Amino acid sequence: MSAEHGVEGASPPKEKVAPIAPANYKGFVAGVFSGITKLSVGHPFDTIKVRLQTSETSHFRGPLDCLLQTIRKEGVRGLYKGASPPLVGWMAMDSLMLGSLTFYRRILREHVFEPVAPPRALDNPAYKLPTLGHGIAGIMAGWTVSFIAAPVEHIKARLQIQYSADKSKRLYSGPIDCSKKLYRSHGLPGLYHGLGATMLFRTFFFFWWSSYDMLSRYFSVNTSLSTPAINFWAGGLSAQVFWITSYPSDVIKQRIMTDPLGEGRRFPRWRDAAKTVYAENGWKGYWRGFVPCFLRAFPANAMALVAFEGVMRLLGASH
């Protein structure tokens, strides 16, 4: 999930905040456009990232070689392999992330931070949840959304590593076919293969949401940027902070999600995948594919935020 939803606004102490703001349908519609924007801008970077993370080192010389080989052999459409699951999934994930994040912020502010805050702080009508609270809420929201994200990312990863341009030679014809085959062969646990790794990866949402709050406060005090501009820059920069801290865990997650299920399984435990990455490429292995991921982080998340905010304003809503 991306930092698309802004920093929690100022509110009087004990004010009751709706779990999802504003009206549900408006947030859902805006989330659709946010998801489309994120997919359009970011998915080609993601495809290159996953292929570099999961292929033999001899397969591609680097991100540019991976890009050129993909386009030459599979066309531009090859960069959008596995795009359908995240497009559909992001609509649900954005809605769940926004609702759960707002809920966790409210609970933390009212029941954890306000009871121990100095009286002078509570006397200020602009009292906000501290940055630490934003980070903790981010972890909790990350764990919550993992139950949608895990199967979506699992299917996406398996589709992205199908290299054949001939559809008849691919194991999966698309996301629905992939879902059916995984469920038929391995049941629900097959679809949720990698859930633990997904939750561990999203634990690093702490750094995303805490840095987003810090950057937003800094820009608000030290610049004359408008609120949308603050959201744009804070959203893009905080996304990069997140990826710098979380990337090794994402590499391991992708190896687990593309591991054969049943016979031939190489990574029964998270640490088995971590050890294999190190044995194959040393410490550099944990950062393979980082360049396209890092390049994607800013524009995909910043533009998704612009789309989300723009549609919300168009609908006459604020959040």
C-alpha positions in Angstrom: 0.0 0.0 0.0 1.2 3.4 -0.8 1.1 6.7 1.1 -1.9 8.0 -0.7 -4.1 9.2 2.0 -2.4 12.2 3.6 -1.5 12.9 7.2 -4.2 12.8 9.9 -5.7 16.3 10.1 -5.8 18.4 13.3 -8.7 17.7 15.6 -9.8 18.6 19.1 -9.0 16.0 21.8 -11.4 13.1 22.0 -13.1 14.0 18.7 -14.7 11.0 17.1 -13.2 10.3 13.7 -15.1 8.2 11.2 -13.2 5.0 10.3 -13.4 5.9 6.6 -13.6 9.5 5.5 -15.4 10.8 3.6 -18.4 8.8 2.3 -17.5 5.2 1.4 -18.4 5.4 -2.2 -16.3 8.5 -2.8 -13.2 7.0 -1.2 -13.7 3.8 -3.3 -14.1 5.8 -6.6 -11.0 7.8 -5.9 -9.2 4.6 -5.0 -10.0 3.2 -8.4 -8.3 6.1 -10.1 -5.4 5.9 -7.7 -5.0 2.2 -8.5 -5.1 2.8 -12.3 -2.5 5.6 -12.0 -0.2 3.5 -9.8 -0.5 0.5 -12.2 0.1 2.6 -15.3 3.2 4.3 -13.9 4.6 1.6 -11.7 3.9 -1.9 -13.0 6.6 -2.0 -15.7 9.2 -1.1 -13.1 7.7 -3.8 -10.8 7.9 -6.4 -13.6 11.6 -5.7 -14.1 12.2 -5.8 -10.4 10.5 -9.2 -9.9 12.4 -10.7 -12.9 15.7 -9.5 -11.6 14.9 -10.7 -8.1 13.9 -14.2 -9.2 16.1 -15.0 -12.2 19.6 -16.5 -12.5 22.3 -13.8 -12.5 23.3 -14.9 -16.0 19.8 -14.3 -17.4 20.0 -10.5 -17.4 23.0 -8.2 -17.2 21.0 -5.5 -15.3 17.7 -3.5 -15.3 18.2 -2.0 -18.8 19.1 -5.4 -20.3 16.0 -6.9 -18.6 13.8 -4.1 -20.0 15.2 -4.5 -23.6 14.9 -8.3 -23.6 11.4 -8.1 -22.3 10.3 -5.6 -25.0 12.2 -7.4 -27.8 10.8 -10.9 -27.0 7.3 -10.1 -25.6 6.6 -6.5 -26.6 5.4 -3.7 -24.4 2.6 -6.0 -23.1 5.3 -8.1 -21.5 6.0 -5.2 -19.0 2.3 -5.4 -17.9 2.2 -9.2 -17.2 0.4 -9.8 -14.0 -1.2 -6.4 -14.0 -4.8 -7.5 -13.5 -4.4 -8.8 -9.9 -2.8 -5.7 -8.5 -5.3 -3.4 -10.4 -8.3 -5.2 -8.8 -6.4 -5.8 -5.5 -5.3 -2.1 -5.1 -9.0 -1.0 -5.1 -9.7 -3.3 -2.1 -6.3 -2.7 -0.5 -6.6 1.1 -0.7 -10.1 1.0 0.9 -8.9 -1.4 3.6 -5.7 0.5 4.2 -7.5 3.9 4.5 -10.2 2.6 6.9 -7.8 0.5 9.1 -5.1 3.2 9.2 -7.7 5.9 10.3 -9.2 3.5 12.8 -5.8 2.6 14.3 -4.7 6.2 14.5 -7.9 7.1 16.4 -7.5 4.2 18.8 -3.8 5.0 19.4 -4.5 8.7 19.9 -7.4 8.3 22.3 -6.3 5.3 24.3 -2.5 5.3 24.2 -1.0 8.7 23.5 -3.6 11.1 25.0 -3.6 9.4 28.4 0.1 10.0 28.8 0.4 13.4 27.0 1.2 16.5 29.0 -1.9 18.6 29.8 -0.5 21.5 27.8 -0.5 19.3 24.7 -4.1 18.3 25.2 -5.1 21.9 25.8 -4.0 22.6 22.2 -7.0 22.1 19.8 -4.5 21.2 17.1 -3.1 18.2 19.1 -2.0 15.5 16.7 -1.0 11.9 16.9 2.8 11.8 17.4 5.0 10.5 14.6 5.6 7.3 16.6 1.9 6.7 16.6 1.7 7.1 12.8 4.5 4.5 12.5 2.7 2.0 14.8 -0.6 2.5 13.0 1.2 1.9 9.8 2.5 -1.5 11.0 -1.0 -2.5 12.1 -2.6 -1.4 8.9 0.1 -3.2 7.0 -0.6 -6.4 8.8 -4.3 -6.0 8.2 -4.0 -5.4 4.4 -1.6 -8.3 4.1 -4.6 -10.7 4.1 -5.6 -9.2 0.7 -2.1 -8.4 -0.5 -0.6 -11.9 -0.1 -2.7 -13.7 -2.7 -2.7 -10.8 -5.1 1.1 -10.5 -4.9 1.5 -14.2 -5.1 -0.5 -14.5 -8.3 1.2 -11.4 -9.8 4.7 -12.8 -9.1 3.9 -16.1 -10.7 2.6 -14.4 -13.8 5.5 -12.0 -14.0 8.1 -14.8 -14.3 6.5 -16.5 -17.3 9.0 -15.5 -19.9 7.5 -17.2 -23.0 5.9 -14.9 -25.6 3.9 -17.9 -26.8 0.8 -18.1 -24.6 0.4 -21.8 -25.3 3.7 -22.5 -23.6 2.8 -20.7 -20.4 1.7 -22.5 -17.3 -0.9 -19.9 -16.5 -3.1 -18.1 -19.1 -4.0 -15.3 -16.7 -4.7 -14.4 -13.1 -8.0 -16.4 -12.9 -6.4 -19.5 -14.4 -3.5 -19.1 -12.0 -5.8 -18.7 -9.0 -7.8 -21.8 -10.0 -4.8 -24.0 -10.5 -3.2 -22.9 -7.3 -6.4 -23.5 -5.4 -7.1 -26.8 -7.1 -3.6 -28.2 -6.4 -2.9 -26.7 -3.0 -6.1 -25.3 -1.6 -6.4 -22.0 0.3 -2.9 -22.3 1.8 -1.6 -22.4 -1.8 -3.2 -19.1 -2.6 -1.9 -17.6 0.6 1.6 -19.0 0.1 4.0 -16.3 1.5 1.5 -14.6 3.9 4.1 -14.6 6.7 6.7 -13.0 4.4 4.1 -10.5 3.3 3.3 -9.5 6.9 7.0 -9.2 7.7 7.6 -7.0 4.7 4.7 -4.7 5.6 6.0 -4.3 9.1 8.4 -1.8 7.5 5.3 0.4 7.0 6.4 1.9 10.3 9.2 3.7 8.4 6.8 4.7 5.6 4.1 6.3 7.7 6.3 7.8 10.3 8.6 9.4 7.7 5.5 10.6 5.8 4.3 12.4 8.9 7.7 13.9 9.6 8.1 15.1 6.1 4.6 16.6 5.9 5.2 18.5 9.2 8.5 19.8 7.9 7.2 21.0 4.5 4.2 22.5 6.2 6.3 24.6 8.6 9.3 25.4 6.4 7.9 25.9 2.9 5.0 27.6 1.3 3.9 24.5 -0.7 0.2 23.9 -1.1 -1.3 20.9 0.7 -1.5 18.8 -2.5 2.2 19.6 -3.2 3.1 18.6 0.3 1.3 15.3 -0.1 3.1 14.8 -3.5 6.6 15.4 -2.2 6.1 13.7 1.2 4.4 10.8 -0.4 7.1 10.2 -3.0 10.0 10.7 -0.6 8.5 8.6 2.2 7.9 5.8 -0.3 11.6 5.8 -1.1 12.4 5.7 2.7 10.2 2.6 2.9 11.9 0.8 0.1 15.4 1.5 1.3 14.5 -0.1 4.7 12.3 -2.9 3.4 13.9 -4.0 0.1 15.8 -7.1 1.3 12.7 -8.5 2.9 10.9 -8.0 -0.4 13.6 -9.9 -2.3 13.1 -12.8 0.1 9.3 -12.6 -0.2 9.5 -12.8 -4.0 11.7 -15.8 -3.8 9.2 -17.5 -1.5 6.2 -16.6 -3.7 7.9 -17.9 -6.9 9.1 -21.1 -5.2 7.6 -24.3 -6.6 4.7 -25.6 -4.4 4.6 -29.3 -3.5 7.5 -31.4 -4.8 10.6 -29.4 -5.6 9.9 -26.8 -3.0 13.2 -25.1 -2.0 12.1 -22.7 0.8 9.9 -24.3 3.5 10.9 -21.4 5.9 11.7 -17.7 5.5 15.3 -18.2 6.6 15.9 -20.9 4.0 15.1 -18.3 1.3 17.3 -15.7 3.0 20.2 -18.1 3.2 19.9 -19.1 -0.4 19.9 -15.4 -1.6 23.1 -14.8 0.3 24.7 -18.1 -0.8 24.0 -17.3 -4.5 25.1 -13.6 -4.6 26.2 -12.5 -1.2 24.9 -9.2 0.3 24.3 -7.9 -3.2 21.7 -10.5 -3.7 19.4 -8.7 -1.2 19.5 -5.6 -3.4 19.1 -7.2 -6.8 16.4 -5.2 -8.8 16.6 -2.3 -6.4 17.2 0.4 -9.1 13.8 -0.1 -11.0 12.0 -0.4 -7.6 13.6 2.8 -6.3 12.9 4.7 -9.5 9.3 3.5 -9.5 8.7 4.4 -5.8 8.5 8.2 -6.2 6.5 8.7 -9.4 4.1 5.8 -8.8 3.2 6.8 -5.3 3.3 10.6 -5.8 1.2 10.5 -8.9 -1.3 8.0 -7.3 -1.7 10.6 -4.5 -2.3 13.4 -7.0 -5.0 11.2 -8.7 -6.6 10.3 -5.4 -6.7 13.9 -4.2 -7.9 15.2 -7.5 -10.8 12.8 -7.7 -11.7 13.5 -4.1 -11.9 17.2 -4.8 -13.9 16.6 -7.9 -16.4 14.7 -5.9 -16.6 17.6 -3.4 -15.0 15.6 -0.6 -12.1 16.3 1.8 -10.2 13.9 3.9 
